[in-house]
Amino acid sequence: MIRYGSQQIDEDDIAAVVEVLRGDWLTQGPAVERFEQDLAARCEARHAVAFTSGTAALHAAAAAAGLGPGDRVATSPLTFSASAACAKYVGATPTLVDIDPATLNLRVDAVPDGLDALVAVHYAGLPIDLSGLAHRPRVVIEDAAHALGARTPDGPVGNCARSDMACFSFHPVKPITTGEGGAVTTNDGALAEALRRFRNHGTVPTPAQGGWAYEVRSLGLNYRLPDIQAALGSSQLRKLEGWIIRRNDLASRYRSLLSELPVVLPPAAPEGHLHGYHLFAVQVPERRRIFDGLRAAGIGVQVHYVPIHHHPLYADLGFEPDDLPAVERVYAGLLSLPLHPGLSDADQDRVVAELARLLVP
Ligand SMILES: *Cc1c(COP(=O)(O)O)cnc(C)c1O
């Protein structure tokens, strides 16, 4: 099976993990601190706080921002459910803003006034342009799970030039992996402290009361990334640049190989931007037949995503198909073709050949 996404693990990644295993610190310790410094430097952000997953990172960001009951939090309908669930975790109410078919990102010009927060998703790794935001809510959180390594004229995604926090995922299909893992970057010291407290049971050390003493100030969780995984993260991060270049090369190759076929190609990055190409999502006619045909041929295509409001959990948001016409239209044909730094030109040629066979019998 040619997978749609895959981790790249080299001997130096293995050595980095083994080194932690031979030491005496397994859970959150010096390797997490190093990984956070490496990530903050890579993103040109003041702070990075590591978590056990991208979902945990989004949950922590919503909590650290003080979102709660009564708050309305908008996100894209074309995203993984965690982008909306993070609002629900803290008792806030998610809502949706339709996508722009030209970028597949949420329409920033259609963000209504009066929202409390926006979870801005960089779909497929194409940075959402927050400079065009019609109304800036109190809190802007980037869901940058697809976009580590991508850039805008403002700098690298994660520098929070136009947001309060940016959340990353290190699941194996994402730009770098720690097995499971995530992180939040921010330039705000108070938010960084709230994030660190949230991942560690809401505790704060109180040394004046004794070396052992601490207080639980707020409700938190155990969202601590182990050192074993953080060491993998630092090792992976060193290779990110090359992987993004390879992803962009494969994307250009797809564009030329697919140019004669009846498919809608994904939006390219505008001038001055670097696309992260986490996904290469085309739109095809008869998606179900094409999907099944490719899977039967050993091509691990996937669909990103079933729109948020199609899930029963979000039925109460009250969105009818006519309310979000752009995402309905795009979703009907959406299909993610295999794209990861380990994909060979030969495998990519086979993906295109099988797709062509199904589209033009
Ligand atoms: C992967 C992903 C997440 C969740 O990350 P996990 O590490 O799997 O919890 C959130 N949002 C988007 C857009 C994602 O792709």
The ligand as a Gaussian input file, in Angstrom:
#p B3LYP/6-31G(d) Opt

LIG

0 1
 C       -4.042000      16.047000      13.371000
 C       -4.880000      17.231000      13.602000
 C       -5.299000      17.608000      14.878000
 C       -5.141000      16.754000      16.101000
 O       -3.855000      16.351000      16.358000
 P       -3.588000      14.989000      17.178000
 O       -2.124000      15.089000      17.460000
 O       -3.954000      13.854000      16.277000
 O       -4.407000      15.025000      18.403000
 C       -6.010000      18.792000      15.010000
 N       -6.304000      19.552000      13.952000
 C       -5.941000      19.207000      12.704000
 C       -6.287000      20.113000      11.576000
 C       -5.234000      18.030000      12.485000
 O       -4.901000      17.672000      11.246000

